[in-house]
Amino acid sequence: MKHRLAESFEAAYLKHFWKFQRCQWENYADDAQHALSVIDKEMFELVTSYRDTFELSGRRGEVFKAIMARELVERHPDVSRLRNRLDLDKQSRYYGGEFSERDLARRIKPDVLELMRTRNHLSQKLGFPSYVALVLSTEEVELESLIALLEQHLQDHLSTARTLVRTHQITLTTSWLSGLDTIGCLDSDFSPIGSIEQFWQRIGFAHLKGTIPLISQEQPTVSGYVGVLSVPDDVRILVRSVDTLGRWLTLFHELGHATAHALNEENGIFTTWTSVYDETMAEVLESIASFMLLDEPNQQSARELKILTGTRCAISGLFEFALWENPSDAERLYVEHFNRLGLEVQDPEVWALDTFRYLDPIYIFNYVIGHQVADRTLKFLNKEYGDEFSKWGDWLKHNYYADGRRRSLREKTAIVGSVV
């Protein structure tokens, strides 16, 4: 009986899951204006109706349990209402027209804090100490190990990052860094599609040629996005025009997402993914492509970019964990953490504008994990196979991609040295 219920839930859940993925893609790529709150409602009702009706052992049971816990919080009507109100495309509708960053931050801050309280409350009702604990549990990441990793990343790279900030006149924005486009230099005749095909040929993925559409658009809010509409046969990439080294790295980062899904040989619930796996696979392929395709000056520039962005991600992650512990002290914590970059924090109230605080909370750390795994994977493959790059591709497919969510990221990366 429990297996029939599990199969029924799996089929119904995946139907809604892929519907959401398609609508999300069409909203970004086609400005379709799908109301994602409708899908939120459908998925919440589905998960609620199946809650506590079956329990499976083994990996499949672990994945079902993780999915249900996340969806019972993220699709809850109270979370959906606030999250969709805060969506960048809807902010002017709910909070008014043109404002300074400070004024907008002040207007949305009450909803950001309310969303944090709501997520915490719902997580606690499910038996987790906090929303942070729920997310990390479902991502299969240990908090203590993660914080140690973020702090170690800063110990290793903060001094260099501060020097690069001064050298390249980098400034802090609400969600990223400005001035990064001045680092590195692409050839004027660079072809994104030609570069991807060259990379796939070299790494042994030539059979993917023509299977993953690449769409270039100037999106105001999205620098890169991968639409996974069906695994493995409908995966698409959306990027801005590639005219800087930073955008080149974004292109191959998104290709990393896409390749992992396109080479997933599983079916059913194992075609879904955790965020930490998804971002790590993106970082891995971005790193390998940089090594294979860029000349030495641009490889050095790419390393500088990764130090800057990785350091910002580590600081942002540590700030976020402190914020969840003490949200009433947000502005002081923001200054305390981001001053570490050696940049003057002009207005700490803008912390509330960072979409990683409300649209993608407890997520930014994934890039740091991914960076660490990418570094270890690159060293491992170079040592094991040298310039036999097709063997790199075979190894990635069989060790990282093919079995999808059947194994955790920790299990997949044990051979190169798990980081959390």
C-alpha positions in Angstrom: 0.0 0.0 0.0 2.7 2.5 1.0 4.6 1.9 -2.2 1.4 2.6 -4.3 0.9 5.8 -2.4 4.5 6.7 -2.9 4.2 6.1 -6.7 1.0 8.1 -6.8 2.6 11.0 -5.0 5.7 10.9 -7.2 3.7 11.0 -10.4 1.5 13.9 -9.2 4.4 15.8 -7.7 6.6 15.6 -10.8 3.7 16.8 -12.9 3.5 20.0 -10.8 7.2 20.2 -10.5 7.8 20.3 -14.3 4.9 22.6 -14.7 6.5 25.1 -12.3 9.9 24.8 -14.1 8.3 25.5 -17.5 6.3 28.5 -16.2 9.4 29.9 -14.5 11.4 29.6 -17.7 8.6 31.3 -19.7 8.4 34.1 -17.2 12.2 34.8 -17.6 12.6 34.1 -21.3 9.2 35.2 -22.7 7.9 37.6 -20.1 4.9 35.2 -19.9 3.6 36.6 -16.5 2.5 33.2 -15.2 1.1 33.4 -11.7 3.5 31.1 -9.8 1.3 31.5 -6.7 -1.3 29.3 -8.4 1.3 26.5 -8.8 2.4 27.1 -5.2 -1.2 26.5 -4.0 -1.5 23.4 -6.1 1.8 21.9 -4.9 1.0 22.8 -1.2 -2.4 21.1 -1.4 -0.8 18.0 -3.0 2.0 17.7 -0.5 -0.4 18.3 2.4 -2.8 15.6 1.2 0.0 13.0 1.1 1.7 14.1 4.3 2.2 11.2 6.7 0.4 8.7 4.4 3.5 6.7 3.6 7.1 6.3 4.7 9.8 4.7 2.7 13.3 3.5 3.7 16.5 4.0 1.8 17.5 6.8 -0.5 14.1 7.2 -2.2 12.5 7.7 1.2 15.1 10.3 2.2 14.5 12.3 -1.0 10.7 12.2 -0.5 11.0 13.4 3.0 13.3 16.3 2.1 11.0 17.4 -0.7 7.9 17.3 1.5 9.6 19.3 4.2 10.7 22.0 1.9 7.5 22.2 0.0 5.4 22.4 3.2 7.2 25.6 4.0 8.0 27.2 0.6 4.6 26.5 -0.9 2.6 27.5 2.2 0.1 30.2 1.4 1.6 32.7 3.8 5.1 32.2 2.4 3.9 32.2 -1.2 2.0 35.5 -0.7 5.0 37.3 0.8 7.6 35.8 -1.5 5.6 36.6 -4.7 4.9 40.1 -3.4 8.6 40.7 -3.0 9.4 39.3 -6.5 11.4 42.0 -8.4 8.8 42.1 -11.1 6.0 42.9 -8.7 7.7 45.2 -6.2 6.4 48.4 -7.8 2.9 47.1 -7.8 2.9 46.5 -4.0 5.4 49.1 -2.7 4.9 52.0 -5.1 6.9 53.5 -8.0 10.3 55.0 -8.2 12.2 55.2 -4.9 15.8 55.5 -3.8 17.3 52.2 -2.6 17.0 53.3 1.0 13.3 54.2 0.6 12.5 50.9 -1.1 14.5 49.0 1.5 12.5 50.6 4.2 9.2 49.8 2.5 10.0 46.1 1.9 11.9 45.4 5.2 8.8 44.6 7.2 7.7 42.0 4.7 11.3 40.5 4.5 11.3 40.1 8.3 7.8 38.8 8.3 8.7 36.2 5.7 11.7 35.1 7.8 9.4 34.8 10.9 6.9 32.8 8.9 9.5 30.4 7.5 10.9 29.9 10.9 7.5 29.2 12.5 6.5 26.7 9.8 9.8 24.9 10.0 9.5 24.6 13.8 6.0 23.2 13.4 7.6 20.4 11.3 10.1 19.7 14.1 13.1 21.6 13.0 14.8 24.1 15.3 14.6 26.8 12.6 14.3 27.5 8.9 18.0 27.4 8.6 18.0 23.9 10.1 15.3 22.7 7.7 17.1 24.0 4.6 20.5 22.5 5.6 18.9 19.2 6.5 17.2 18.9 3.1 20.4 20.0 1.4 22.3 17.4 3.4 24.8 20.0 4.6 26.0 20.3 8.2 25.9 23.8 9.7 29.1 23.6 11.8 31.1 22.3 8.8 29.6 24.9 6.5 30.4 27.8 8.8 34.0 26.5 9.2 34.3 26.3 5.4 33.1 29.8 4.9 35.5 31.1 7.6 38.3 29.1 6.1 37.5 30.6 2.6 37.9 34.1 4.1 41.1 33.2 5.9 42.5 32.0 2.6 41.2 34.7 0.3 40.1 37.8 2.1 43.5 39.6 2.1 43.8 39.1 -1.7 40.2 40.1 -2.2 40.8 43.4 -0.4 43.8 44.1 -2.6 41.8 43.3 -5.7 39.0 45.6 -4.5 41.5 48.5 -4.4 43.3 47.6 -7.6 40.1 47.3 -9.7 38.1 50.0 -7.8 35.3 47.5 -6.9 32.3 48.8 -5.1 29.5 47.0 -3.2 26.0 46.7 -4.5 22.9 45.4 -2.7 23.4 41.9 -4.1 26.8 41.7 -5.8 29.8 43.8 -6.8 30.2 46.5 -9.4 33.4 47.0 -11.5 33.9 43.3 -12.2 33.5 43.9 -16.0 36.9 45.7 -16.2 38.7 42.5 -15.3 39.9 40.3 -18.2 39.5 40.8 -21.9 37.6 38.7 -24.5 38.4 38.5 -28.2 36.1 40.7 -30.2 35.1 37.8 -32.4 34.1 35.5 -29.5 31.3 33.1 -30.4 29.3 31.6 -27.4 28.0 28.7 -29.4 31.3 28.0 -31.1 33.1 28.1 -27.7 30.6 25.7 -26.2 30.9 23.3 -29.1 34.7 23.4 -28.9 34.5 22.7 -25.2 32.1 19.8 -25.6 34.2 18.3 -28.4 37.3 18.5 -26.2 35.7 17.0 -23.1 33.8 14.2 -24.9 30.3 15.6 -24.9 30.0 16.3 -28.6 26.7 14.4 -28.7 25.2 17.3 -26.8 25.7 19.6 -29.7 22.4 21.1 -30.8 20.4 19.6 -27.8 20.6 22.6 -25.4 19.2 25.8 -26.9 21.1 29.0 -26.0 19.1 32.2 -25.8 20.8 35.6 -25.4 18.7 38.4 -23.9 19.5 41.5 -22.0 17.6 40.7 -18.8 17.6 43.4 -16.1 17.3 41.0 -13.2 18.8 37.7 -14.5 22.4 37.4 -15.6 22.0 33.7 -16.4 19.4 31.1 -16.0 18.9 27.4 -16.9 15.4 26.2 -17.6 15.1 22.5 -16.8 11.8 21.6 -18.4 12.3 17.9 -18.6 15.3 15.7 -17.7 17.3 14.9 -19.7 15.6 16.0 -23.0 14.5 19.7 -22.5 17.2 21.8 -20.9 17.7 25.5 -22.0 20.1 28.3 -21.3 19.3 32.0 -21.0 22.2 34.5 -20.7 23.0 38.1 -21.5 25.3 38.9 -24.4 28.8 37.6 -23.7 31.1 40.6 -24.0 33.2 40.4 -20.8 35.1 37.8 -19.1 32.6 37.8 -16.2 29.8 37.0 -18.7 32.0 34.3 -20.2 32.2 32.7 -16.8 28.5 33.0 -16.4 27.9 31.3 -19.7 30.0 28.3 -18.7 28.5 28.3 -15.2 25.0 28.0 -16.7 26.4 25.3 -19.1 27.5 23.4 -16.0 23.9 23.4 -14.7 22.6 22.4 -18.1 25.1 19.6 -18.7 24.5 18.0 -15.3 20.7 17.7 -16.0 21.2 16.7 -19.7 23.4 13.8 -18.6 21.2 12.6 -15.8 20.2 9.0 -16.6 17.8 8.5 -13.8 14.0 8.8 -13.8 11.3 9.8 -11.4 12.2 11.6 -8.2 15.9 11.2 -8.8 15.6 13.7 -11.7 15.0 16.4 -9.2 18.0 18.1 -7.5 19.2 19.9 -4.4 20.5 23.5 -4.7 23.9 22.6 -3.4 24.3 19.9 -6.1 23.1 22.2 -8.8 25.4 25.1 -8.0 28.4 22.8 -7.4 28.0 21.2 -10.8 27.9 24.7 -12.4 31.0 25.8 -10.6 32.8 22.5 -11.5 32.2 22.9 -15.3 32.9 26.7 -15.2 36.3 25.9 -13.6 37.2 23.2 -16.1 36.2 25.3 -19.1 38.3 28.2 -17.8 41.3 25.8 -17.6 40.7 24.3 -21.0 39.7 27.3 -23.1 41.2 30.5 -21.6 44.7 31.8 -22.3 46.9 32.4 -19.3 46.2 36.1 -18.8 42.4 35.5 -18.8 42.9 32.4 -16.5 44.6 34.7 -14.1 41.8 37.3 -14.4 39.2 34.5 -13.9 41.0 33.5 -10.7 40.7 37.1 -9.6 37.0 37.2 -10.4 36.4 34.0 -8.5 38.3 35.3 -5.4 36.2 38.5 -5.4 32.8 36.8 -5.9 33.6 33.8 -3.7 34.7 36.1 -0.9 31.5 38.1 -1.2 29.4 34.9 -1.2 31.2 33.7 2.0 30.7 37.0 3.7 27.0 37.1 2.6 26.5 33.6 3.9 28.0 34.3 7.3 25.9 37.5 7.5 22.8 35.6 6.7 23.3 33.0 9.4 23.9 35.8 11.9 20.8 37.6 10.6 18.6 34.6 11.2 19.9 34.4 14.8 19.3 38.1 15.4 17.1 39.8 12.8 16.4 42.8 14.9 20.1 43.7 14.7 20.3 43.5 10.9 21.9 46.8 10.1 24.8 46.4 12.6 25.4 42.9 11.4 25.5 44.0 7.8 28.1 46.6 8.5 30.1 44.2 10.7 30.3 41.5 8.0 30.6 43.5 4.8 33.2 45.9 6.1 35.5 42.9 6.0 35.8 43.5 2.3 37.5 46.8 2.9 34.6 48.6 1.3 32.6 51.4 3.0 29.0 50.4 3.7 27.1 53.5 2.7 23.7 52.5 3.8 23.2 49.3 5.9 19.4 49.4 5.5 19.8 48.1 1.9 20.5 44.6 3.3 16.7 44.0 2.8 17.0 44.5 -1.0 19.3 41.5 -1.5 17.2 38.8 -3.1 19.3 36.2 -1.4 17.5 37.3 1.8 14.0 36.5 0.6 13.7 34.9 -2.8 16.6 32.6 -2.4 17.4 32.4 1.3 20.0 30.1 2.8 21.4 29.6 -0.7 24.4 31.9 -1.3 26.8 29.5 0.5 26.3 27.0 -2.3 28.7 29.0 -4.5 31.4 28.7 -2.0 30.9 24.9 -1.6 30.9 24.7 -5.4 34.1 26.7 -5.7 35.9 24.4 -3.3 34.6 21.2 -5.0 35.5 22.6 -8.4 39.1 23.3 -7.3 39.5 19.8 -5.9 37.8 18.2 -8.9 40.1 20.1 -11.4 43.2 19.0 -9.5 42.0 15.4 -9.3 41.2 15.1 -13.0 44.4 16.8 -14.0 46.4 14.4 -11.9 44.5 11.3 -12.9 44.1 12.0 -16.7 46.4 14.9 -17.7 45.4 16.2 -21.1 43.2 13.2 -22.0 40.2 15.4 -21.7 37.6 13.0 -23.0 38.4 10.9 -19.9 37.5 13.9 -17.8 34.1 14.0 -19.4 33.6 10.2 -18.8 34.5 10.6 -15.2 32.2 13.6 -14.6 29.3 11.7 -16.3 29.7 8.6 -14.3 30.7 10.1 -10.9 28.7 13.3 -10.8 25.9 13.4 -13.4 24.4 10.0 -14.4 22.8 8.9 -11.1 21.2 12.3 -10.4 19.8 12.6 -6.9 20.3 8.9 -6.2 23.4 9.9 -4.2 24.1 13.0 -2.1 26.7 15.5 -3.1 28.8 14.4 -0.2 28.8 10.8 -1.6 29.6 12.0 -5.1 32.5 14.2 -4.1 34.1 11.8 -1.5 36.6 10.7 -4.1 38.0 14.2 -4.5 37.5 15.2 -0.8 34.0 16.2 0.5 34.0 19.8 1.8 30.9 19.7 4.1 
